[in-house]
Amino acid sequence: MENNIKDAKILIVEDEEHINRLIELVLFSDGFYKISKAYNGQSAYEMIKKDKPDLILLDIMLPQIDGFTLCNKIKHDDELKSVQIIMLSAKKMEEDILKGFENGAVDYIEKPFSNKILLARIKAHLKDISHLSPVKKYIGITLDIDKKIARVDGEDIKLTNFEFKILELFMSNIGYVFSRSKLLNYLRGNGGFDVSERAVDVQIVNLRKKLKNYGQYIETVRGTGYKLKDLTK
């Protein structure tokens, strides 16, 4: 049974804004939502110390702290050394590639890169992370991501593909507010399905009904979108 890698926290460290944004969109369109971005090595390191990611996409040529140095710092920190680091660079010299591995990177991808190859490499390095569980639980709701089974108080409920995807997204990101546009992009995915923002609202209404008493925990955030209530607060 594979881990639910879409729960992974990924940090993009790239100083060229258009490339940073492109990578974010590639990840976002594939269902990753715990994405953070940094544009220089120093701010990236501060973010990493504050909220440890599962994987870092790390450019080499960065302001303040370069990618090789940052990678080395992470790998020599006992609390951070388990973080997976994929280095991104236009540098194609063998010594640069070897230097990345010597500093602790698990992979090295040359720019320009294929979006499909980038996603495949990311997924390959995330598949063995133990805390990315394929089974999600929230109060009386259980969701088996691999088997596509949803249960309420132990009883199977029938969800459409879109309803399942929305519930999976909410249960993987409890308390996070998703705008209608983000949900719309998520439902469309790479298939280019024609889904309207109104259809998103309809999916939410139907999902709430199917979750019975637990439907109330999908909260509407006025003027923004929806979230699954964080019961720890």
C-alpha positions, 0 to 999 in steps of 0.5 A, a space after each residue: 500500500 503506497 503512502 498518500 504522498 500528496 500530504 507531503 510538505 514541499 518547499 521550493 527554493 528558487 530565486 527566479 520568480 517565474 520558475 518558482 511559480 511554474 513549479 508551484 503550479 505543476 505541483 498544485 495541478 497534480 494535487 500537492 497543496 502543502 507548498 511553500 516558496 522561498 527566493 533566497 537561501 537565508 529565508 529558506 533556512 529560516 522557513 525550514 527551521 520553523 516548519 520542517 518540510 518533507 522535500 525541498 526543491 533547491 536551486 544552486 545559484 541563490 542569493 545570500 546562501 547558495 544551494 550547496 551550502 544550504 544543503 550541507 547545513 540541512 544535512 548536518 542538522 540532526 533535526 533536519 537531516 531526514 529532509 529529502 533534497 532535490 537540486 535544480 540547476 542549469 549547471 551540467 558539469 559533472 563536478 557540480 552534479 557530484 557536489 550536490 550529491 556530496 552535500 546530501 542531495 538525493 537527486 539532481 535535475 537539470 534545467 530546463 526540465 520536463 514537468 512529468 519527469 519532475 513530478 515522477 522524481 518527487 513522487 519517487 523520493 516521497 513514497 517511503 516517508 512513513 508518516 504519509 498514511 493512505 488512511 485518513 481519519 476525522 471524527 467518525 469519517 474514515 477515508 482510504 485513499 488507495 482503495 477509494 473507500 469512504 466511511 461514516 461511523 463505520 458504514 460505507 458511503 458512496 461519493 462521486 470522484 469529485 466529492 472524494 477528491 474534495 474530502 481527501 483534500 480537506 482531510 489532508 489539510 485540516 483547517 486550511 482554507 481553500 478558495 473556490 478557484 483552488 478547488 476548481 483547479 484541483 478538480 479540473 486537474 490535468 484532464 482539463 475537465 470543464 468544471 465551473 465555480 458554481 459546480 464546486 458549491 454544488 459538490 460541497 452541498 452534496 458532500 455535506 449531505 452524505 457526511 450526515 452529522 459531520 457535514 457541518 464541519 465543512 465550514 464556509 469562509 465568507 468571501 473566500 471558500 471552504 475548510 474542514 474545521 480544526 477541532 484542536 483549536 
